[in-house]
Amino acid sequence: MRFIPGCLLLLLLVSSLSPAHGVLETLNTSSKCRCMKSVSFVKRRSMITQIAAYMPGDGCPHMEVIVWLKNRSILCLNPKSKWTQNLLVDLQRSHILTRERGSA
C-alpha cells in the first residue's frame, strides 16, 4: 500500500520540474527585440527612405538594423552581412545614420 502514495508523490515531483520551463525562459530573453528575421541585402539601395541601427541592450542582446522602403514596407537587415556593413559605413561617413540604444 505504501507503493501507490510514493509513486504519486514522485509523479507530482517530476511533473512540477518541466524541462520546457527552461526553454521558454531562454526564448523569452529576446522578447524585446524588434526583428524576428532579417534579410542580407535590399535589391535597390535607392528604395531605402530611412534607416535605424539599434545597439544591443535593454532586453535585446542583438544589434538590429531596420530600413523603411519607399513602398512602405519595413525590413530588418542582417547586421553581420557584408552588404549591411558597407551600407552602415557609408551612412556613418555621410552622417545620415540614426543610432539608437535600447528598445521603444
MDTraj code that builds the backbone (N, CA, C; nanometers):
import mdtraj as md
import numpy as np

residues = "MET ARG PHE ILE PRO GLY CYS LEU LEU LEU LEU LEU LEU VAL SER SER LEU SER PRO ALA HIS GLY VAL LEU GLU THR LEU ASN THR SER SER LYS CYS ARG CYS MET LYS SER VAL SER PHE VAL LYS ARG ARG SER MET ILE THR GLN ILE ALA ALA TYR MET PRO GLY ASP GLY CYS PRO HIS MET GLU VAL ILE VAL TRP LEU LYS ASN ARG SER ILE LEU CYS LEU ASN PRO LYS SER LYS TRP THR GLN ASN LEU LEU VAL ASP LEU GLN ARG SER HIS ILE LEU THR ARG GLU ARG GLY SER ALA".split()
xyz = np.array([
    [0.0803, -0.1204, 0.0000],
    [0.0000, 0.0000, 0.0000],
    [0.0852, 0.1278, 0.0000],
    [0.2072, 0.1209, 0.0536],
    [0.2924, 0.2400, 0.0548],
    [0.3469, 0.2711, -0.0840],
    [0.3379, 0.1783, -0.1735],
    [0.3906, 0.1949, -0.3079],
    [0.3121, 0.3006, -0.3879],
    [0.1810, 0.2993, -0.3791],
    [0.0964, 0.3918, -0.4570],
    [0.1174, 0.5376, -0.4129],
    [0.1141, 0.5718, -0.2826],
    [0.1399, 0.7119, -0.2463],
    [0.2813, 0.7580, -0.2848],
    [0.3783, 0.6678, -0.2766],
    [0.5146, 0.7026, -0.3164],
    [0.5231, 0.7327, -0.4652],
    [0.4553, 0.6533, -0.5479],
    [0.4540, 0.6765, -0.6928],
    [0.3836, 0.8080, -0.7264],
    [0.2728, 0.8348, -0.6577],
    [0.2012, 0.9600, -0.6819],
    [0.2861, 1.0804, -0.6443],
    [0.3579, 1.0710, -0.5329],
    [0.4447, 1.1804, -0.4907],
    [0.5584, 1.2006, -0.5909],
    [0.6168, 1.0925, -0.6397],
    [0.7230, 1.1016, -0.7399],
    [0.6705, 1.1597, -0.8709],
    [0.5515, 1.1192, -0.9129],
    [0.4906, 1.1722, -1.0339],
    [0.4632, 1.3219, -1.0216],
    [0.4165, 1.3653, -0.9053],
    [0.3914, 1.5072, -0.8819],
    [0.5220, 1.5865, -0.8865],
    [0.6276, 1.5325, -0.8284],
    [0.7568, 1.5996, -0.8285],
    [0.8132, 1.6121, -0.9700],
    [0.8057, 1.5055, -1.0477],
    [0.8582, 1.5063, -1.1838],
    [0.7783, 1.6023, -1.2727],
    [0.6471, 1.6058, -1.2560],
    [0.5654, 1.6931, -1.3407],
    [0.5855, 1.8405, -1.3069],
    [0.6257, 1.8712, -1.1841],
    [0.6482, 2.0115, -1.1484],
    [0.7832, 2.0624, -1.1986],
    [0.8748, 1.9740, -1.2356],
    [1.0060, 2.0117, -1.2879],
    [1.0082, 1.9958, -1.4390],
    [0.9238, 2.0686, -1.5079],
    [0.9117, 2.0568, -1.6526],
    [1.0351, 2.1136, -1.7224],
    [1.0950, 2.0397, -1.8162],
    [1.2104, 2.0931, -1.8895],
    [1.1714, 2.2060, -1.9843],
    [1.0448, 2.2164, -2.0201],
    [1.0005, 2.3231, -2.1102],
    [1.0122, 2.4598, -2.0439],
    [1.0113, 2.4634, -1.9119],
    [1.0222, 2.5915, -1.8412],
    [1.1535, 2.6610, -1.8746],
    [1.2634, 2.5893, -1.8757],
    [1.3922, 2.6483, -1.9089],
    [1.4007, 2.6927, -2.0539],
    [1.3388, 2.6173, -2.1447],
    [1.3386, 2.6527, -2.2853],
    [1.2624, 2.7826, -2.3062],
    [1.1479, 2.7956, -2.2409],
    [1.0688, 2.9174, -2.2551],
    [1.1420, 3.0377, -2.1977],
    [1.2139, 3.0184, -2.0896],
    [1.2896, 3.1292, -2.0324],
    [1.3969, 3.1778, -2.1283],
    [1.4680, 3.0858, -2.1929],
    [1.5738, 3.1281, -2.2840],
    [1.5160, 3.1910, -2.4096],
    [1.3995, 3.1447, -2.4537],
    [1.3376, 3.2044, -2.5710],
    [1.2795, 3.3414, -2.5391],
    [1.2395, 3.3628, -2.4144],
    [1.1750, 3.4874, -2.3748],
    [1.2749, 3.5999, -2.3508],
    [1.4044, 3.5729, -2.3471],
    [1.5020, 3.6773, -2.3173],
    [1.5128, 3.7798, -2.4282],
    [1.4808, 3.7416, -2.5515],
    [1.4905, 3.8367, -2.6612],
    [1.3532, 3.8868, -2.7044],
    [1.2559, 3.8883, -2.6128],
    [1.1207, 3.9287, -2.6496],
    [1.1118, 4.0774, -2.6799],
    [1.2113, 4.1555, -2.6404],
    [1.2077, 4.2982, -2.6679],
    [1.2806, 4.3329, -2.7972],
    [1.3283, 4.2346, -2.8686],
    [1.3918, 4.2591, -2.9974],
    [1.2850, 4.2952, -3.0998],
    [1.3199, 4.3820, -3.1913],
    [1.2255, 4.4258, -3.2930],
    [1.2214, 4.3303, -3.4123],
    [1.3314, 4.2639, -3.4406],
    [1.3427, 4.1803, -3.5609],
    [1.3322, 4.0329, -3.5252],
    [1.2421, 3.9642, -3.5917],
    [1.2313, 3.8198, -3.5756],
    [1.3158, 3.7477, -3.6811],
    [1.3213, 3.8049, -3.8014],
    [1.4072, 3.7508, -3.9068],
    [1.4626, 3.8677, -3.9861],
    [1.5704, 3.8419, -4.0567],
    [1.6357, 3.9509, -4.1299],
    [1.6776, 3.9041, -4.2691],
    [1.7008, 4.0029, -4.3543],
    [1.7495, 3.9762, -4.4899],
    [1.8922, 4.0277, -4.5005],
    [1.9666, 3.9785, -4.5985],
    [2.1073, 4.0153, -4.6117],
    [2.1294, 4.1432, -4.6911],
    [2.0344, 4.1781, -4.7771],
    [2.0519, 4.2986, -4.8588],
    [1.9168, 4.3437, -4.9124],
    [1.9132, 4.4655, -4.9650],
    [1.7974, 4.5200, -5.0349],
    [1.8377, 4.5305, -5.1816],
    [1.7498, 4.4904, -5.2714],
    [1.7849, 4.4861, -5.4140],
    [1.8312, 4.6209, -5.4662],
    [1.7555, 4.7249, -5.4357],
    [1.7938, 4.8589, -5.4811],
    [1.8103, 4.9501, -5.3613],
    [1.9284, 4.9996, -5.3436],
    [1.9590, 5.0882, -5.2324],
    [1.8762, 5.2175, -5.2382],
    [1.8364, 5.2569, -5.3573],
    [1.7577, 5.3788, -5.3744],
    [1.6161, 5.3645, -5.3180],
    [1.5724, 5.2428, -5.2878],
    [1.4398, 5.2200, -5.2307],
    [1.4346, 5.2550, -5.0817],
    [1.5495, 5.2685, -5.0167],
    [1.5537, 5.2952, -4.8725],
    [1.5234, 5.4429, -4.8471],
    [1.4236, 5.4672, -4.7610],
    [1.3904, 5.6054, -4.7246],
    [1.4435, 5.6417, -4.5861],
    [1.4546, 5.5433, -4.4986],
    [1.5016, 5.5685, -4.3619],
    [1.5718, 5.4435, -4.3107],
    [1.6695, 5.4639, -4.2241],
    [1.7428, 5.3519, -4.1651],
    [1.7714, 5.3837, -4.0190],
    [1.7638, 5.2805, -3.9348],
    [1.7958, 5.2966, -3.7931],
    [1.8743, 5.1747, -3.7467],
    [1.9770, 5.1988, -3.6679],
    [2.0574, 5.0908, -3.6101],
    [2.0367, 5.0937, -3.4592],
    [1.9926, 4.9820, -3.4035],
    [1.9697, 4.9692, -3.2600],
    [2.0791, 4.8818, -3.2012],
    [2.1507, 4.9353, -3.1061],
    [2.2597, 4.8639, -3.0423],
    [2.2035, 4.7659, -2.9389],
    [2.2786, 4.6614, -2.9019],
    [2.2315, 4.5673, -2.8002],
    [2.2074, 4.6375, -2.6672],
    [2.1053, 4.5939, -2.5971],
    [2.0751, 4.6486, -2.4661],
    [1.9268, 4.6501, -2.4385],
    [1.8903, 4.6699, -2.3134],
    [1.7508, 4.6791, -2.2687],
    [1.6655, 4.5609, -2.3130],
    [1.7154, 4.4418, -2.2963],
    [1.6374, 4.3222, -2.3242],
    [1.6661, 4.2537, -2.4552],
    [1.7309, 4.3189, -2.5492],
    [1.7644, 4.2555, -2.6764],
    [1.9161, 4.2448, -2.6877],
    [1.9687, 4.1240, -2.6946],
    [2.1137, 4.1062, -2.6967],
    [2.1764, 4.1242, -2.8346],
    [2.0966, 4.1568, -2.9356],
    [2.1476, 4.1654, -3.0720],
    [2.1446, 4.3085, -3.1246],
    [2.2376, 4.3394, -3.2146],
    [2.2294, 4.4638, -3.2894],
    [2.1238, 4.4444, -3.3974],
    [2.0405, 4.5476, -3.4182],
    [1.9357, 4.5388, -3.5184],
    [1.9458, 4.6580, -3.6124],
    [1.9336, 4.6308, -3.7417],
    [1.9350, 4.7355, -3.8428],
    [1.8011, 4.7274, -3.9153],
    [1.7230, 4.8351, -3.9068],
    [1.5893, 4.8377, -3.9658],
    [1.5861, 4.9451, -4.0736],
    [1.5298, 4.9090, -4.1906],
    [1.5167, 5.0042, -4.3008],
    [1.3694, 5.0162, -4.3400],
    [1.3308, 5.1386, -4.3764],
    [1.1982, 5.1672, -4.4270],
    [1.2133, 5.1931, -4.5767],
    [1.1282, 5.1293, -4.6561],
    [1.1379, 5.1407, -4.8008],
    [1.0285, 5.2322, -4.8565],
    [1.0456, 5.2755, -4.9802],
    [0.9506, 5.3659, -5.0456],
    [0.8128, 5.3028, -5.0614],
    [0.8054, 5.1713, -5.0706],
    [0.6755, 5.1043, -5.0838],
    [0.6091, 5.0797, -4.9475],
    [0.6572, 5.1501, -4.8453],
    [0.6043, 5.1492, -4.7080],
    [0.6278, 5.0184, -4.6334],
    [0.7141, 4.9345, -4.6834],
    [0.7477, 4.8124, -4.6106],
    [0.8689, 4.8387, -4.5205],
    [0.8802, 4.7571, -4.4176],
    [0.9892, 4.7693, -4.3212],
    [1.0639, 4.6367, -4.3208],
    [1.1960, 4.6447, -4.3328],
    [1.2797, 4.5252, -4.3347],
    [1.3863, 4.5336, -4.2264],
    [1.4209, 4.4202, -4.1737],
    [1.5350, 4.4089, -4.0839],
    [1.6511, 4.3531, -4.1644],
    [1.7641, 4.4210, -4.1568],
    [1.8834, 4.3751, -4.2268],
    [1.9720, 4.2970, -4.1309],
    [2.0379, 4.1969, -4.1832],
    [2.1328, 4.1195, -4.1040],
    [2.2569, 4.2061, -4.0808],
    [2.2841, 4.2463, -3.9554],
    [2.3982, 4.3345, -3.9307],
    [2.5333, 4.2695, -3.9572],
    [2.5377, 4.1373, -3.9718],
    [2.6639, 4.0677, -3.9967],
    [2.6939, 4.0522, -4.1453],
    [2.5969, 4.0824, -4.2303],
    [2.6215, 4.0664, -4.3740],
    [2.7113, 4.1791, -4.4248],
    [2.7905, 4.1467, -4.5248],
    [2.8854, 4.2433, -4.5812],
    [2.8117, 4.3627, -4.6415],
    [2.6974, 4.3377, -4.7069],
    [2.6207, 4.4449, -4.7688],
    [2.5733, 4.5455, -4.6632],
    [2.5216, 4.4955, -4.5517],
    [2.4735, 4.5832, -4.4450],
    [2.5881, 4.6596, -4.3810],
    [2.6998, 4.5935, -4.3599],
    [2.8152, 4.6620, -4.3009],
    [2.8652, 4.7735, -4.3905],
    [2.8699, 4.7498, -4.5215],
    [2.9104, 4.8548, -4.6158],
    [2.8118, 4.9709, -4.6142],
    [2.6824, 4.9406, -4.6068],
    [2.5800, 5.0440, -4.6004],
    [2.5975, 5.1302, -4.4759],
    [2.6200, 5.0666, -4.3622],
    [2.6378, 5.1399, -4.2362],
    [2.7621, 5.2288, -4.2393],
    [2.8698, 5.1774, -4.2956],
    [2.9931, 5.2572, -4.3050],
    [2.9706, 5.3783, -4.3941],
    [2.9051, 5.3585, -4.5086],
    [2.8778, 5.4701, -4.5994],
    [2.7892, 5.5755, -4.5331],
    [2.6895, 5.5316, -4.4605],
    [2.5987, 5.6259, -4.3953],
    [2.6646, 5.6970, -4.2775],
    [2.7531, 5.6278, -4.2070],
    [2.8259, 5.6931, -4.0978],
    [2.9180, 5.8009, -4.1516],
    [2.9781, 5.7748, -4.2647],
    [3.0669, 5.8743, -4.3258],
    [2.9897, 5.9993, -4.3671],
    [2.8666, 5.9793, -4.4131],
    [2.7873, 6.0945, -4.4570],
    [2.6977, 6.1486, -4.3454],
    [2.7097, 6.0941, -4.2234],
    [2.6354, 6.1398, -4.1049],
    [2.4840, 6.1322, -4.1244],
    [2.4367, 6.0286, -4.1912],
    [2.2934, 6.0096, -4.2145],
    [2.2354, 5.9091, -4.1162],
    [2.3165, 5.8193, -4.0641],
    [2.2691, 5.7078, -3.9836],
    [2.2137, 5.7551, -3.8501],
    [2.0969, 5.7012, -3.8142],
    [2.0372, 5.7244, -3.6829],
    [2.0732, 5.6066, -3.5948],
    [2.1459, 5.6318, -3.4870],
    [2.1839, 5.5245, -3.3948],
    [2.1032, 5.5420, -3.2672],
    [2.0389, 5.4348, -3.2248],
    [1.9612, 5.4380, -3.1019],
    [2.0002, 5.3221, -3.0154],
    [1.9875, 5.3404, -2.8856],
    [2.0199, 5.2359, -2.7896],
    [1.8912, 5.1957, -2.7203],
    [1.8778, 5.0633, -2.6981],
    [1.7642, 5.0150, -2.6204],
    [1.6412, 4.9901, -2.7049],
    [1.5271, 4.9775, -2.6342],
    [1.4025, 4.9438, -2.7015],
    [1.3027, 5.0575, -2.6919],
    [1.1997, 5.0485, -2.7754],
    [1.0995, 5.1555, -2.7824],
    [1.0050, 5.1545, -2.6660],
])
top = md.Topology()
chain = top.add_chain()
for i, resn in enumerate(residues, 1):
    res = top.add_residue(resn, chain, resSeq=i)
    for name in ("N", "CA", "C"):
        top.add_atom(name, md.element.get_by_symbol(name[0]), res)
traj = md.Trajectory(xyz[None], top)
